[in-house]
Amino acid sequence: MKAILRPLVVLCALAVASAAERPNILFVAVDDLRPEFGAYGASYVHSPNLDRIAKAGITFNRSYCQQAVCSPTRSSLMTGTRPDTTKVWDLVTHFRDALPNVVTLGQHFKNNGYFVQGMGKIYHGGYDDPATWSVPWQRPNAPGYAIKENLVGETAALNAEPDAAPAAKKRGKKQPDGKTKAPTPRNSRGPAFEGADVPDDTFVDGKVATLAVSTLRDLSKKQEPFFLAVGFARPHLPFVAPKKYWDLYDPAKITLAPNSFRPKDAPDYAIVPGGELRAYRDIPEGHVPDDLARQLKHGYYAAISYMDAQLGRVLDELDRLDLRKNTIVILWGDHGWKLGEHDAWCKHTNCENDTNTALLLSVPGMKSAGAKTNGIVEFVDIYPTLAELAGLPLPAHLEGLSFKPLLENPTRPWKQAAFSQYPRPAGQTSGGQPLMGYAMRTERYRFVVWVGRNDHSKIDAIELYDHQTDPQENQNIAKRPENAALVAQLMTQWKAGWRGAQPLVPQ
């Protein structure tokens, strides 16, 4: 047995195929979509079009992002590198600062004969990358809310993307710890949810779908294959969706998080309460009351269903144009999201709720259509996977591994671990020092080591959760004497990092 060692450059046999034979790529990004909808067993969420991709493809149960917040995860996915390589750990840094010459995923397809076009939220707001696209990226203008009284401040101006980079720059200059000097004040935005009786195209996702449909018609006439990136904003806050999507749910049947408490014996900074949510109107500091929590979950589900309907319009057009037979469809949620778990909301942590992601992939003619896999994959693996499926060479800079073998055999052994990270500025830590938490998710355990941002040899805290006995990660067992040998074993594996976690296969 030995670990797979990927050559610096791999040229697949398919690379000799003509442009006409190469598959198209429909690349769909969804903001703040956690793996809680029909394809993941949550039948109470109305998601027929997400489920439609899953039925024609494969659902990844154990997909993980590299950092659970918008810009770092998107930068990582699009470059095929990890946050410590992109140097993007915040919302106010562009990956080109550290990697001026990196070839992004879209750019790689463009350089290999594809027509590459993007719309909606692909990169984080304000941080587009022109080199990625064959034509300029587009984002339609749309209000953040339908009710005029709700259109306040930056939420309205930023097209329903309130954490976009221009606002971050306006709020304050970047500091060394990656935070802004003046975070968005509490209650400075509109309401956290809205359900007005308005048409779908009132909001940005409806307009993005319309643009995607018309773009597919244009692309169908081109000689070269296409890579079309479509980014949907919902279910990102605020949870705004037309009333008909709210009406799909009975509030009385919406259950609340079963673990609305912090993990026992974990460092205080491991879970932050969700300051992003508190920027919206009438959201209290501290515990969110049950009635409000149920409204928030209702809004989140309605926003998923609204986005799902827009996705359906794009898939319908793909079918109508008879493009589906030669188009790979991939859909990913940029990270997970907490809905009251650990008495917290939003993302911004290393916990399972935030790092475990939604990932669906459908390849024409795949034998495993409709399957689910428990193989561990990471978002840095998406770049090499799509390149290999399209018969393109793999650039030498990639820090992920193609999971194409999982498509052929979803039950085969795969990666031994996934790696994520999240920083904590000095103001949030008990010792007053900026930290970086590095998480390793194995088959059974989540292991997190908190070290100094500038000195990784200084360990501030360790977290260990046993998913066999504690799948909700409610009890940190790292300090228990009986687990000393296990902690030492996991520490050795953790130090070996992602390079040491490659799948083991027979020679």
C-alpha positions in Angstrom: 0.0 0.0 0.0 1.2 3.5 -0.6 -0.2 7.0 -0.8 -1.2 8.4 -4.2 1.4 11.0 -5.2 -0.1 13.2 -7.9 2.5 14.3 -10.5 3.1 18.0 -10.8 1.4 18.0 -14.2 -1.0 15.3 -15.3 -2.2 15.1 -18.9 -5.2 13.0 -19.2 -5.9 10.9 -22.3 -9.0 12.9 -23.0 -6.8 16.0 -23.6 -6.5 15.0 -27.2 -10.2 15.2 -27.7 -11.5 17.9 -30.0 -13.1 21.0 -28.5 -16.5 19.8 -29.8 -16.1 16.5 -27.8 -15.2 18.2 -24.5 -18.0 18.6 -22.0 -19.5 21.9 -21.1 -19.5 22.9 -17.4 -22.4 24.5 -15.5 -20.8 25.7 -12.3 -23.4 26.7 -9.7 -22.4 28.5 -6.5 -24.9 29.0 -3.7 -24.3 31.4 -0.8 -24.6 30.0 2.8 -26.3 26.8 1.7 -25.7 24.1 4.3 -26.3 20.4 3.5 -29.9 20.4 4.7 -32.3 19.7 1.9 -33.9 16.8 0.1 -30.7 15.2 -1.3 -29.3 15.1 2.2 -32.3 13.5 3.7 -34.1 16.7 4.9 -37.4 15.9 3.1 -39.1 18.8 4.9 -37.1 21.3 2.8 -38.7 21.9 -0.6 -35.8 21.5 -3.0 -36.9 19.6 -6.2 -34.2 21.1 -8.4 -31.3 20.5 -6.0 -32.6 17.0 -5.7 -32.8 16.7 -9.5 -29.0 17.3 -9.8 -28.5 14.7 -7.1 -30.6 12.1 -8.8 -28.6 12.6 -12.0 -25.3 12.7 -10.2 -23.7 12.0 -6.9 -24.2 13.6 -3.5 -21.1 14.2 -1.3 -22.0 13.6 2.4 -18.6 14.5 3.6 -17.5 17.5 1.6 -15.5 20.2 3.5 -14.5 23.8 2.8 -11.2 25.2 3.8 -12.5 28.2 5.8 -16.1 28.8 6.7 -16.6 32.3 5.4 -17.3 33.7 1.9 -14.1 35.2 0.5 -11.6 32.7 1.9 -13.6 29.6 0.8 -14.3 31.0 -2.7 -10.7 32.1 -3.2 -9.5 28.7 -2.1 -11.9 26.8 -4.4 -11.3 29.0 -7.4 -7.5 28.9 -7.1 -7.3 25.2 -5.9 -5.1 26.3 -3.0 -5.6 26.6 0.7 -6.1 29.8 2.8 -2.5 29.8 4.0 -1.4 29.9 0.4 -4.0 32.5 -0.9 -3.4 34.6 2.3 -7.1 35.3 2.3 -8.4 34.8 5.8 -10.8 37.7 5.8 -13.3 39.7 3.6 -10.9 42.5 2.7 -8.0 40.7 0.8 -7.8 39.7 -2.8 -6.0 36.4 -3.5 -4.0 38.2 -6.3 -2.1 40.1 -3.6 -0.3 36.9 -2.6 -0.7 35.0 -5.9 -0.5 37.5 -8.7 0.1 34.9 -11.4 -2.0 32.1 -10.2 -4.2 30.5 -12.8 -7.8 30.2 -11.5 -10.2 27.5 -12.3 -12.1 29.5 -14.9 -8.9 30.9 -16.3 -7.5 27.4 -16.8 -10.5 26.4 -18.8 -10.3 29.6 -20.8 -6.6 29.0 -21.5 -7.6 25.5 -22.8 -10.2 26.6 -25.4 -13.3 27.1 -23.3 -15.6 30.1 -23.4 -15.8 31.1 -19.7 -18.5 33.4 -18.4 -19.6 34.3 -14.9 -22.6 35.9 -13.3 -24.0 36.4 -9.8 -21.8 35.7 -6.8 -18.8 33.6 -7.7 -16.1 35.6 -6.0 -16.8 37.6 -2.9 -18.5 40.9 -3.5 -16.2 43.5 -4.8 -13.4 41.0 -5.5 -14.0 39.8 -9.0 -11.1 38.5 -11.0 -11.2 39.6 -14.7 -8.5 37.1 -15.7 -10.9 34.3 -14.9 -13.5 35.2 -17.6 -13.6 35.4 -21.4 -16.1 38.3 -21.1 -16.6 40.6 -18.1 -18.4 39.1 -15.1 -22.0 40.3 -14.6 -24.3 40.9 -11.7 -27.8 42.3 -12.3 -29.0 45.1 -10.1 -31.9 44.3 -7.7 -33.2 45.6 -4.4 -32.4 43.7 -1.2 -36.0 43.9 0.0 -39.4 44.3 -1.7 -40.9 46.5 1.1 -39.6 50.0 0.7 -39.4 50.7 4.4 -36.9 47.8 4.8 -34.5 49.3 2.3 -32.1 50.9 4.6 -28.4 51.7 4.6 -25.9 49.5 2.9 -28.1 46.4 2.5 -30.1 48.2 -0.1 -27.1 49.7 -1.8 -25.2 46.5 -2.0 -27.7 44.5 -3.9 -28.6 42.1 -1.1 -25.0 41.2 -0.3 -24.4 43.2 2.9 -21.0 41.7 3.7 -19.6 42.7 0.3 -16.1 44.1 0.1 -16.8 47.7 -0.8 -18.7 48.0 2.5 -15.9 46.4 4.4 -13.5 48.9 3.0 -15.8 51.7 3.8 -16.3 50.6 7.4 -12.7 50.6 8.2 -9.1 49.9 7.2 -7.7 46.3 7.4 -5.6 45.5 10.4 -3.0 42.8 10.7 -5.5 40.4 12.3 -7.7 40.7 9.2 -10.6 42.5 11.0 -11.9 46.0 10.3 -11.5 48.8 12.8 -15.2 49.5 12.9 -17.5 46.5 12.4 -21.0 46.9 11.2 -23.1 48.3 14.1 -25.8 46.2 15.6 -29.3 46.8 14.1 -27.9 49.0 11.3 -29.4 46.9 8.6 -32.9 46.0 7.6 -34.9 43.0 9.0 -33.3 39.6 8.9 -36.2 38.2 6.9 -39.1 39.3 4.6 -41.8 37.4 2.7 -43.6 39.9 0.4 -46.0 38.8 -2.2 -43.9 39.7 -5.2 -42.6 38.1 -8.4 -39.5 36.0 -8.4 -37.5 38.4 -10.6 -37.9 41.1 -8.0 -34.7 40.0 -6.4 -31.2 39.3 -7.6 -31.5 35.5 -7.8 -34.5 35.8 -10.2 -32.5 38.2 -12.4 -29.4 36.0 -12.3 -31.5 33.0 -13.5 -33.0 35.1 -16.3 -29.5 36.2 -17.4 -28.3 32.6 -17.2 -31.1 31.3 -19.4 -30.4 33.9 -22.1 -26.7 33.3 -21.8 -27.2 29.5 -22.3 -29.0 30.3 -25.6 -26.1 32.3 -26.8 -23.5 29.8 -25.7 -25.4 27.0 -27.4 -24.5 28.7 -30.7 -20.8 28.8 -30.1 -18.3 26.4 -31.6 -16.2 26.1 -28.4 -17.3 24.4 -25.2 -18.5 26.6 -22.4 -17.8 27.0 -18.7 -20.8 29.0 -17.2 -20.5 30.0 -13.6 -23.8 31.0 -12.0 -23.9 32.3 -8.4 -27.0 32.6 -6.3 -27.3 34.8 -3.3 -29.9 33.0 -1.3 -30.1 31.6 1.4 -27.5 34.3 2.6 -28.9 36.8 5.0 -31.3 38.5 4.9 -33.7 35.7 4.4 -35.8 37.4 1.7 -38.0 35.4 -0.6 -41.4 35.8 -2.2 -44.3 34.8 0.0 -45.2 31.7 -2.0 -41.9 30.1 -0.8 -42.7 30.9 2.8 -46.1 29.3 2.2 -44.4 26.0 1.5 -43.7 25.6 5.2 -45.9 25.2 8.3 -44.1 27.2 11.1 -45.5 24.8 13.7 -43.6 21.9 12.2 -40.2 23.7 12.1 -38.0 22.2 14.8 -35.3 24.1 16.6 -31.7 23.1 17.1 -31.4 20.3 19.7 -28.1 21.6 21.1 -28.7 25.3 21.8 -25.7 25.4 24.1 -21.9 25.8 23.8 -19.7 22.7 23.5 -18.6 21.7 27.0 -14.9 22.2 27.9 -14.2 24.0 24.6 -12.4 27.3 24.6 -14.7 30.3 24.7 -13.5 31.5 21.3 -14.2 28.2 19.5 -17.8 29.3 18.8 -18.8 32.9 18.2 -22.5 33.8 18.6 -23.0 35.2 15.1 -22.4 38.9 14.9 -23.4 38.9 11.3 -27.0 38.2 12.3 -26.9 40.9 15.0 -26.4 43.6 12.4 -30.0 43.1 11.3 -32.9 44.9 12.9 -34.5 43.6 16.1 -32.1 40.7 16.6 -31.1 40.5 20.3 -27.7 40.0 21.8 -27.2 36.7 23.4 -29.7 33.8 23.1 -32.3 34.1 20.3 -35.8 33.4 21.7 -37.5 30.3 20.3 -40.2 32.2 18.4 -37.7 34.3 16.6 -35.4 31.3 16.0 -38.3 29.5 14.4 -39.0 32.6 12.1 -35.4 32.7 11.2 -35.3 29.0 10.2 -38.6 29.5 8.3 -36.9 32.3 6.4 -33.8 30.2 5.7 -35.9 27.4 4.3 -38.0 29.7 2.2 -34.8 31.3 0.8 -33.5 27.8 -0.2 -36.8 27.1 -2.0 -36.7 30.4 -3.8 -33.1 29.8 -4.9 -34.1 26.3 -5.9 -36.8 27.5 -8.2 -34.4 29.8 -10.0 -32.0 26.9 -10.3 -34.8 25.0 -11.9 -35.2 27.6 -14.6 -31.6 27.2 -15.6 -31.7 23.4 -15.6 -34.9 23.5 -17.7 -33.2 25.7 -20.3 -30.2 23.4 -20.4 -32.6 20.5 -21.2 -34.6 22.5 -23.7 -31.4 23.3 -25.6 -30.4 19.7 -25.6 -27.2 20.6 -23.8 -27.5 18.4 -20.8 -26.2 15.3 -22.6 -22.8 17.0 -22.8 -22.7 19.2 -19.8 -21.2 18.5 -16.4 -23.3 20.2 -13.6 -21.7 20.9 -10.3 -23.4 22.8 -7.4 -21.7 23.8 -4.2 -22.7 25.8 -1.1 -19.6 27.9 -0.1 -19.7 26.6 3.5 -22.1 25.4 6.1 -24.2 27.5 8.4 -25.5 27.3 12.0 -29.2 27.7 12.7 -29.1 27.9 16.5 -26.7 25.0 17.0 -24.3 25.7 19.9 -26.6 28.7 20.7 -25.0 30.4 17.7 -25.9 31.5 14.1 -24.1 32.0 10.8 -20.7 30.5 10.1 -17.2 31.7 11.2 -16.0 28.6 13.1 -14.2 25.3 12.6 -17.2 23.2 13.7 -19.0 20.5 11.6 -22.0 22.7 11.1 -19.9 25.3 9.4 -17.2 23.4 7.5 -19.4 20.5 6.2 -20.7 21.7 2.8 -23.3 20.9 0.2 -21.7 19.4 -3.0 -23.5 17.8 -5.9 -21.9 16.7 -9.2 -23.6 15.2 -12.3 -21.5 14.0 -15.2 -23.3 12.8 -18.4 -23.4 9.0 -18.6 -22.1 8.4 -15.1 -22.8 4.9 -13.8 -23.2 6.0 -10.2 -26.1 8.4 -10.9 -28.2 8.9 -7.8 -25.5 7.6 -5.5 -24.2 9.1 -2.3 -20.6 8.9 -1.1 -19.1 9.2 2.4 -15.7 9.6 0.9 -14.0 12.7 2.4 -13.5 15.5 -0.1 -12.4 19.1 0.1 -13.2 22.2 -1.9 -9.6 22.4 -3.1 -10.4 19.1 -4.9 -13.0 20.6 -7.2 -10.5 22.4 -9.5 -8.5 19.2 -10.3 -11.7 17.1 -10.6 -13.3 19.3 -13.2 -10.0 19.7 -15.1 -9.6 15.9 -15.2 -13.2 15.3 -16.2 -12.7 17.8 -19.1 -9.4 16.2 -20.2 -7.3 19.2 -19.2 -3.8 19.1 -17.7 -3.5 19.8 -14.0 -1.5 22.9 -13.1 1.5 22.4 -10.7 0.2 24.8 -8.0 -2.9 22.8 -7.0 -3.2 21.7 -3.4 -6.1 19.3 -3.9 -6.8 15.9 -5.5 -9.2 14.9 -8.2 -12.0 12.8 -6.7 -12.9 11.4 -10.1 -12.3 7.8 -8.8 -15.2 8.3 -6.3 -17.6 8.9 -9.2 -16.6 5.5 -10.6 -16.8 3.8 -7.2 -18.6 5.9 -4.5 -17.9 3.4 -1.7 -14.1 3.1 -2.3 -11.7 4.2 0.4 -10.6 7.8 -0.1 -9.0 10.7 1.8 -8.1 10.1 5.4 -8.9 13.6 6.5 -10.1 17.1 5.5 -8.5 20.3 6.7 -10.1 23.6 7.6 -9.0 26.7 9.5 -10.4 29.8 11.1 -8.6 32.8 12.7 -9.5 34.6 16.0 -8.3 38.2 16.5 -6.7 39.1 19.8 -9.9 40.7 21.1 -11.7 37.4 21.0 -9.2 35.2 22.7 -8.7 34.6 26.4 -4.9 35.3 26.2 -5.2 38.4 24.1 -3.2 37.0 21.3 -4.3 36.5 17.7 -4.8 32.7 17.0 -5.4 30.4 14.1 -7.5 27.3 14.6 -6.5 24.4 12.3 -9.2 21.7 12.1 -8.7 18.1 10.9 -11.8 16.0 10.2 -11.1 12.3 10.0 -13.6 9.4 9.5 -14.4 9.5 13.2 -13.0 12.6 14.8 -12.8 16.4 14.6 -9.5 17.6 15.9 -8.7 21.3 16.3 -5.5 22.8 17.3 -5.4 26.5 18.2 -2.0 28.1 17.7 -0.5 31.6 17.6 -1.0 33.3 14.3 2.6 34.2 14.2 4.1 31.3 16.0 2.5 27.9 15.3 4.6 26.2 18.0 2.6 27.9 20.7 -0.6 25.8 21.3 -3.3 27.7 23.1 -6.0 25.0 23.1 -7.0 21.7 21.6 -10.5 20.4 20.7 -11.4 16.8 20.1 -14.9 15.5 19.3 -15.9 11.9 18.7 -18.5 11.7 16.0 -19.3 8.1 16.8 -20.6 9.1 20.3 -21.1 12.9 19.8 -22.1 13.8 16.2 -23.2 17.2 17.3 -19.8 18.1 18.8 -21.2 19.0 22.2 -18.3 17.7 24.3 -14.7 18.5 23.9 -12.8 15.4 25.2 -9.2 16.5 24.5 -8.3 17.0 28.1 -9.6 13.7 29.4 -6.6 11.6 30.7 -7.9 8.4 29.1 -7.7 10.2 25.7 -4.0 11.2 26.0 -2.8 8.5 23.6 -5.5 9.4 21.1 -4.7 13.1 21.2 -1.0 12.2 20.6 -1.9 10.0 17.6 -4.2 12.7 16.1 -1.5 15.3 16.7 0.9 13.3 14.6 -1.6 13.0 11.9 -2.5 16.7 12.1 1.2 17.6 11.8 1.4 15.5 8.6 -1.3 17.8 7.2 -3.2 17.4 3.9 -0.2 15.9 2.1 -0.2 13.0 4.6 -4.0 12.4 4.2 -4.0 11.2 0.6 -6.0 8.0 -0.1 -4.3 4.7 0.3 -4.6 2.3 -2.6 -3.0 -0.9 -3.7 0.1 -0.6 -6.0 
